[in-house]
Amino acid sequence: MNILIITGGSKGIGKALAEKYASQNYKVYSLARSITDLQNITQISVDLSIIEQLEKTFLRLFDEINNNKISSISLINNAGRLGKISNLENITTKDIFKSIQLNTTTPLILASLFIKLTKRLHVKKQIINISSGAAIKPYAGWSIYCTSKAALDMMTKNIAEEQKEVKNGVLSFGIRPGVVDTEMQNQIRNTKETDFKNLQRFIDLKDKNELFSSEFVANTIYKLDREEKLINGETVDLRDFV
Ligand SMILES: NC(=O)c1ccc[n+]([C@@H]2O[C@H](COP(=O)([O-])OP(=O)(O)OC[C@H]3O[C@@H](n4cnc5c(N)ncnc54)[C@H](OP(=O)(O)O)[C@@H]3O)[C@@H](O)[C@H]2O)c1
């Protein structure tokens, strides 16, 4: 059985990915706070920004996964948050902590556990990290988000560097999905221009119907994955493949 564990499978890009892989006969497990209307997907309710819940939930999930005959196993680190959009001095300590935890620390912890817990498995093993153009381009008002995604890209590189030395190691990929029509974009468009000087660009993209749909992004990621077009250690931009 092909297994996919995805964070943030309850809505947006994560939901579309969970549904796409489930439609291709993957056994899909989604970790998110809310439980939504998803068919053939095991949903686990967990706040991934609360460190105490993380390890216990993941270990319990692996107990269940280990009952299957596994032919491949993937982890998609997708859950993410922008936090409050404004210049750094206007962001609270709590908000900074929460965004770095969800966007960077949680993927590091889950990747660490994933590598450890799949060591005995001699099947295809991979981690796909959902990054952002914000990892390589600064946006005033997004300092935490940009920083967290840049760190995620380095994690993608580092895991590949470590695992290529390991027999049957874990592959590590990153993807920038482009600008996608999800709640995250809603949040961006609802920001005050005084907090986000690029606001108009994102309003225009929506007005001109230039946002990708989550389904399009999920189909493209699945295709790249299936055709083995992703490059170990690298973060690719989906727009280069469409
Ligand atoms: N949309 C874009 O234009 C865009 C562009 C570049 C990169 N991305 C990246 O793509 C990924 C998905 O974004 P999206 O646009 O689909 O966002 P979204 O619609 O806001 O969905 C975010 C997902 O993350 C989950 N999540 C958020 N906080 C969580 C927490 N504390 N614990 C567990 N799950 C949590 C949410 O589930 P619950 O609310 O149920 O917990 C939801 O499933 C993110 O990493 C984002 O940075 C998006």
The ligand as a MOL file (V3000), in Angstrom:
LIG
                    3D

  0  0  0     0  0            999 V3000
M  V30 BEGIN CTAB
M  V30 COUNTS 48 52 0 0 0
M  V30 BEGIN ATOM
M  V30 1 N -2.1270 29.9870 -1.1420 0
M  V30 2 C -1.0080 30.4480 -1.6700 0
M  V30 3 O -1.0220 31.3440 -2.5290 0
M  V30 4 C 0.3110 29.8560 -1.2580 0
M  V30 5 C 1.4490 30.3030 -1.9450 0
M  V30 6 C 2.6970 29.7730 -1.6010 0
M  V30 7 C 2.7730 28.8270 -0.6010 0
M  V30 8 N 1.6480 28.4010 0.0540 0 CHG=1
M  V30 9 C 1.8090 27.3940 1.0960 0
M  V30 10 O 0.9350 26.3180 0.8560 0
M  V30 11 C 0.5990 25.6820 2.0860 0
M  V30 12 C -0.9060 25.5450 2.1850 0
M  V30 13 O -1.4730 26.8510 2.1730 0
M  V30 14 P -2.9860 27.1530 1.7610 0
M  V30 15 O -2.9560 28.3340 0.9040 0
M  V30 16 O -3.6850 25.9200 1.3510 0 CHG=-1
M  V30 17 O -3.5200 27.6480 3.1880 0
M  V30 18 P -4.9100 27.4680 3.9290 0
M  V30 19 O -6.0270 27.3460 2.9680 0
M  V30 20 O -4.9200 28.5510 4.9400 0
M  V30 21 O -4.7340 26.0410 4.6530 0
M  V30 22 C -3.7890 25.8830 5.6460 0
M  V30 23 C -3.8370 24.4620 6.1480 0
M  V30 24 O -2.9440 24.3610 7.2560 0
M  V30 25 C -3.6420 23.8550 8.3840 0
M  V30 26 N -3.1800 24.4670 9.6170 0
M  V30 27 C -3.0140 25.7830 9.8790 0
M  V30 28 N -2.6320 25.9550 11.1470 0
M  V30 29 C -2.5580 24.7170 11.6970 0
M  V30 30 C -2.2200 24.2240 12.9920 0
M  V30 31 N -1.8920 25.0580 13.9750 0
M  V30 32 N -2.2460 22.8990 13.2100 0
M  V30 33 C -2.6110 22.0470 12.2130 0
M  V30 34 N -2.9190 22.4380 10.9790 0
M  V30 35 C -2.8950 23.7600 10.7260 0
M  V30 36 C -5.1050 24.2490 8.1470 0
M  V30 37 O -5.9540 23.3370 8.8100 0
M  V30 38 P -6.8410 23.7060 10.0990 0
M  V30 39 O -7.2350 25.1410 9.9860 0
M  V30 40 O -7.9680 22.7360 10.0050 0
M  V30 41 O -5.9580 23.4210 11.2600 0
M  V30 42 C -5.2140 24.0830 6.6400 0
M  V30 43 O -5.5050 22.7510 6.3160 0
M  V30 44 C 1.1910 26.5630 3.1880 0
M  V30 45 O 2.4030 26.0050 3.6320 0
M  V30 46 C 1.4520 27.8730 2.4810 0
M  V30 47 O 2.5070 28.5810 3.0840 0
M  V30 48 C 0.4270 28.9060 -0.2640 0
M  V30 END ATOM
M  V30 BEGIN BOND
M  V30 1 1 1 2
M  V30 2 2 2 3
M  V30 3 1 2 4
M  V30 4 1 4 5
M  V30 5 2 4 48
M  V30 6 2 5 6
M  V30 7 1 6 7
M  V30 8 2 7 8
M  V30 9 1 8 9
M  V30 10 1 8 48
M  V30 11 1 9 10
M  V30 12 1 9 46
M  V30 13 1 10 11
M  V30 14 1 11 12
M  V30 15 1 11 44
M  V30 16 1 12 13
M  V30 17 1 13 14
M  V30 18 2 14 15
M  V30 19 1 14 16
M  V30 20 1 14 17
M  V30 21 1 17 18
M  V30 22 2 18 19
M  V30 23 1 18 20
M  V30 24 1 18 21
M  V30 25 1 21 22
M  V30 26 1 22 23
M  V30 27 1 23 24
M  V30 28 1 23 42
M  V30 29 1 24 25
M  V30 30 1 25 26
M  V30 31 1 25 36
M  V30 32 1 26 27
M  V30 33 1 26 35
M  V30 34 2 27 28
M  V30 35 1 28 29
M  V30 36 1 29 30
M  V30 37 2 29 35
M  V30 38 1 30 31
M  V30 39 2 30 32
M  V30 40 1 32 33
M  V30 41 2 33 34
M  V30 42 1 34 35
M  V30 43 1 36 37
M  V30 44 1 36 42
M  V30 45 1 37 38
M  V30 46 2 38 39
M  V30 47 1 38 40
M  V30 48 1 38 41
M  V30 49 1 42 43
M  V30 50 1 44 45
M  V30 51 1 44 46
M  V30 52 1 46 47
M  V30 END BOND
M  V30 END CTAB
M  END
